[in-house]
Amino acid sequence: MSGYSTKLGRCVQGDSLDVLSSLKDNSIDLIVTSPPFSLQRHKSYGEVEQNEYVDWLLQFGAAAYPKLKETGSFVLDIGGAYQKGRPVKSLYPFRFMLKMCDTLGYNLAQDMYWHNPSALPTPIEWVNKRKMRCKTSVNTVWWFSKSDFPKANIKNVLVPYSSRMEKLIKHPDDFVKKEGTVRSSGHVMGKQSWAKNNGGAIPPNLLQISNSESNSQYLRYCKAFGIKGNPARFPAKLPEFFIKMLTDENDLVVDIFSGSNTTGQVAEELGRRWLSIEIKQEFVASSVFRFSDNEDQAKEYYDTILAGNDISLTNPIERQESMKLDL
């Protein structure tokens, strides 16, 4: 398989169904990915018609199931779509979720949602032209697990306290007038418990992450070499959230539709082993820009991979460590 390897991971060109079959059972800690969306118009990164999409995508869920550890998770960012020529949403994300659980045996650990505040007004026909619908700025992110208790630590993804909560922690007497008061939510108000600083607040299942990357190294090199960047990139903070919450250092993170390999870059930075799989050779080749030290090096790597060769970006000792991916 052509591609490249780093100290902790490997990006390969190939069909994810074939690559997954070559991995050991119970070896993956986390799969986090964003598949080609089921769109009406042809896109350069691939497309499957809506009426075929669910069964097509389920193939990957089935192939991944035995490869996940019992404590492992499968996180899928799945975009929605309107039905052709109608201002009515397709139900395929929900049909897929139900079949993953009812047919393949996954659990829905939690339904998560990604809000992109910088999303453009789409779909144009129903939002801009006819002004009949709100713009779509939220993606569904399904968090599946094999067991009821997948590895997860919410303490790794705490968010900053609100200004009100910070004041409560500093001055609980101003907020809790009577010990033992029961709020409508069922929480019992106590000065000691509410005034405790846990280092941050528990995040909601709605993740607000802007997808407005415009001047990253990846895009700069694409522009410099006249290469069209992968059009379906998700922001680094999305896989970062799940990698931090659902894995530990040295765990194996896999992206089965890696595109520009955002997941691999984040996993490398967080000290996780990783494997990224992408079916299009040109996307594998351009994704090496994320791991290049300079423009000349990036072009050399790109040309080598595009020609179908496999390269190592590490020294021999580090290469030996990366081979522990058991490919």
C-alpha positions in Angstrom: 0.0 0.0 0.0 1.3 3.4 -0.9 1.3 6.3 1.5 3.5 7.5 4.3 4.4 6.8 7.9 5.3 9.0 10.9 6.7 8.3 14.3 3.2 7.3 15.6 1.1 6.5 12.6 0.5 5.7 9.0 -1.6 7.0 6.1 -2.4 4.5 3.4 -4.2 4.6 0.1 -6.7 1.9 -0.2 -10.3 0.6 0.4 -11.1 0.8 4.1 -12.9 -2.5 3.9 -9.7 -4.2 2.7 -7.4 -2.4 5.2 -9.7 -3.1 8.1 -9.8 -6.8 7.3 -6.0 -6.9 7.6 -6.0 -5.6 11.2 -6.1 -7.7 14.3 -9.5 -8.2 16.0 -9.9 -6.1 19.2 -7.1 -3.8 18.3 -8.7 -0.4 17.7 -9.5 2.0 20.6 -11.3 4.6 18.5 -12.6 5.1 15.0 -13.4 8.8 14.3 -14.3 9.8 10.8 -16.5 11.8 8.5 -17.6 9.8 5.4 -18.5 11.3 2.0 -21.9 12.7 2.5 -24.9 11.6 0.5 -25.4 14.6 -1.7 -27.5 15.2 -4.8 -24.7 16.8 -6.8 -21.4 15.1 -7.8 -18.5 16.1 -5.6 -14.8 15.4 -6.2 -14.5 13.3 -3.0 -17.1 10.8 -4.0 -20.8 10.3 -3.7 -23.3 7.5 -3.2 -27.0 8.1 -3.9 -29.2 8.6 -0.9 -31.2 5.4 -1.5 -28.0 3.4 -1.4 -26.1 5.3 1.2 -27.2 3.5 4.3 -26.4 0.0 3.1 -23.1 1.3 1.6 -22.0 2.9 4.9 -23.1 -0.1 7.0 -20.5 -2.2 5.3 -17.8 -0.2 7.1 -19.6 -0.5 10.4 -19.7 -4.2 10.0 -16.1 -4.4 9.1 -15.1 -2.2 12.0 -17.0 -4.0 14.7 -14.7 -7.0 15.3 -11.6 -4.7 15.1 -12.8 -2.5 17.9 -11.8 -3.3 21.5 -14.7 -4.0 23.9 -13.9 -0.6 25.4 -13.7 1.0 21.9 -15.8 3.6 20.2 -16.9 4.5 16.7 -17.6 8.2 16.2 -19.2 9.3 12.9 -19.8 12.8 11.7 -22.7 12.4 9.3 -24.0 15.3 7.3 -27.7 15.6 6.4 -29.3 16.3 3.1 -32.6 17.4 1.6 -34.6 15.1 -0.7 -34.1 15.9 -4.4 -36.2 18.8 -5.5 -38.1 19.0 -2.2 -37.7 21.1 1.0 -37.9 18.0 3.1 -34.9 16.4 4.9 -33.8 12.9 4.1 -33.9 10.5 7.1 -30.8 8.5 6.1 -28.7 9.6 9.1 -31.3 8.1 11.4 -31.9 5.0 9.4 -28.1 4.4 9.5 -28.0 4.9 13.3 -30.9 2.4 13.9 -29.3 -0.2 11.6 -25.9 0.2 13.3 -27.6 -0.7 16.6 -30.4 -3.1 15.6 -28.6 -5.0 12.9 -24.8 -4.8 13.7 -25.1 -4.7 17.5 -23.5 -1.3 18.3 -24.8 0.8 21.2 -25.6 4.5 20.7 -23.4 5.8 23.6 -24.6 9.3 22.9 -26.0 11.5 20.1 -23.6 14.4 19.7 -24.0 17.5 17.5 -21.5 19.8 15.9 -22.6 23.4 15.4 -20.5 25.3 12.8 -21.3 29.0 13.4 -19.4 30.0 10.2 -21.5 27.7 8.0 -22.8 29.3 4.8 -26.5 29.6 4.1 -27.5 26.3 2.6 -29.3 24.7 0.8 -29.4 27.7 -1.5 -32.8 26.9 -3.1 -34.7 26.7 0.1 -32.7 29.2 2.2 -31.4 31.9 0.0 -33.8 31.9 -3.0 -37.2 31.0 -1.6 -36.4 31.8 2.0 -38.4 28.9 3.3 -35.9 27.2 5.6 -33.2 28.1 8.1 -29.6 27.5 7.1 -28.1 24.2 8.0 -25.2 24.7 10.5 -25.5 21.6 12.7 -24.2 18.1 11.8 -25.2 14.9 13.7 -22.3 13.1 15.2 -23.1 9.5 16.3 -21.0 8.1 19.1 -21.3 4.3 18.9 -19.8 1.8 21.3 -19.4 -2.0 21.5 -20.2 -2.2 25.2 -22.3 -0.2 27.7 -19.1 1.2 29.2 -16.6 2.3 26.5 -13.4 4.0 27.7 -14.4 7.7 28.3 -13.1 10.4 30.6 -15.1 13.7 30.5 -12.4 15.3 32.7 -10.2 15.4 29.7 -12.5 17.8 27.8 -13.8 20.1 30.4 -14.7 23.6 29.2 -14.2 26.9 31.0 -16.8 27.9 33.6 -19.3 30.6 32.9 -18.7 33.9 34.6 -21.7 33.2 36.8 -20.2 29.8 37.9 -16.9 31.4 38.6 -18.6 33.9 40.9 -20.5 31.1 42.6 -17.3 29.2 43.3 -15.7 32.3 44.8 -18.7 33.6 46.7 -21.1 30.6 47.3 -23.0 32.6 50.1 -24.3 35.0 47.5 -26.0 32.2 45.5 -26.8 29.4 48.0 -29.0 31.0 50.7 -30.1 27.7 52.3 -28.3 24.4 52.5 -30.3 21.5 51.1 -32.6 23.5 48.8 -33.8 21.2 46.0 -33.9 22.8 42.6 -36.5 21.9 40.0 -33.8 19.9 38.2 -33.5 17.7 41.2 -30.1 19.0 42.3 -29.6 19.6 45.9 -28.0 23.0 46.6 -25.1 22.8 49.0 -22.4 25.4 49.5 -19.5 22.9 49.7 -20.5 20.9 46.6 -21.4 23.9 44.4 -18.4 25.9 45.4 -15.9 23.2 44.5 -13.6 24.0 41.6 -13.3 20.9 39.4 -11.1 22.6 36.8 -13.9 23.3 34.4 -17.5 22.5 33.4 -18.8 19.4 31.8 -19.3 20.1 28.1 -22.7 19.7 26.4 -23.4 17.3 23.6 -23.6 20.3 21.2 -20.0 21.2 20.2 -19.6 24.7 18.8 -16.6 24.6 16.5 -16.1 26.9 13.6 -15.0 25.4 10.3 -13.3 28.4 8.8 -9.8 27.3 8.2 -8.2 29.4 5.5 -4.5 29.7 6.0 -3.3 26.4 7.4 0.0 24.8 6.2 -2.1 22.2 4.3 -4.0 24.9 2.3 -0.9 27.0 1.8 1.0 24.2 0.1 -2.1 23.2 -1.9 -2.2 26.7 -3.2 1.5 26.9 -3.9 1.5 23.8 -6.0 -1.8 24.5 -7.7 -3.5 21.5 -6.1 -7.2 21.5 -5.1 -7.5 20.8 -1.4 -9.9 18.2 -0.1 -13.2 20.0 0.0 -14.7 18.0 2.9 -12.3 18.8 5.7 -13.6 18.9 9.3 -12.0 21.2 11.8 -9.2 19.7 14.0 -11.0 20.5 17.2 -13.7 18.0 16.3 -11.6 14.8 16.3 -9.5 16.4 19.0 -12.5 16.4 21.4 -13.2 12.7 20.9 -9.6 11.6 20.9 -9.0 13.3 24.2 -12.2 12.0 25.8 -12.2 8.4 24.5 -8.5 7.4 24.3 -5.3 7.5 26.3 -1.7 8.1 25.0 -0.5 5.2 22.8 -4.0 4.0 22.0 -4.8 3.4 18.4 -7.0 5.9 16.5 -8.3 5.1 13.0 -9.9 7.2 10.4 -11.5 5.2 7.6 -12.3 8.1 5.3 -9.3 10.3 6.1 -9.4 12.9 3.3 -6.8 15.5 4.2 -5.8 13.5 7.3 -6.9 16.0 10.0 -7.4 13.0 12.3 -3.9 11.7 11.9 -2.3 15.0 12.5 -4.3 15.6 15.7 -3.6 12.0 16.9 0.1 12.5 16.3 0.1 15.7 18.3 -1.8 14.1 21.2 0.6 11.1 21.4 -1.8 8.5 20.0 -0.9 5.8 17.5 -3.0 6.3 14.3 -4.0 4.8 11.0 -5.6 6.8 8.3 -7.2 5.3 5.2 -8.1 7.2 2.0 -9.2 5.7 -1.3 -8.0 8.6 -3.5 -4.3 8.7 -4.1 -4.2 12.4 -4.7 -5.7 13.1 -1.3 -3.2 10.8 0.4 -0.4 12.6 -1.4 -1.5 16.1 -0.5 -2.3 15.1 3.1 1.5 14.7 3.7 1.7 18.5 3.7 0.5 18.4 7.3 3.7 16.6 8.2 6.2 18.5 6.0 8.9 20.8 7.4 9.0 23.1 4.4 7.7 23.7 0.9 10.5 21.9 -0.9 10.1 18.9 1.3 6.3 18.9 0.9 6.6 18.9 -2.9 9.1 16.0 -2.9 6.9 14.0 -0.6 3.8 14.7 -2.7 5.4 13.7 -6.0 6.8 10.5 -4.5 3.4 9.4 -3.0 1.4 10.5 -6.0 3.7 8.2 -8.1 2.5 5.3 -5.9 5.4 5.0 -3.6 5.5 4.5 0.2 7.7 6.8 2.2 8.8 7.1 5.9 9.0 10.5 7.4 10.9 9.2 10.4 14.4 7.8 11.3 14.8 4.0 11.4 14.2 3.7 15.1 11.0 5.7 15.0 10.0 3.7 11.9 10.3 0.5 14.0 8.0 2.0 16.6 5.3 3.0 14.0 5.2 -0.5 12.6 3.6 -1.6 15.9 0.3 -0.7 14.1 0.2 -4.4 13.1 -0.6 -3.7 9.4 
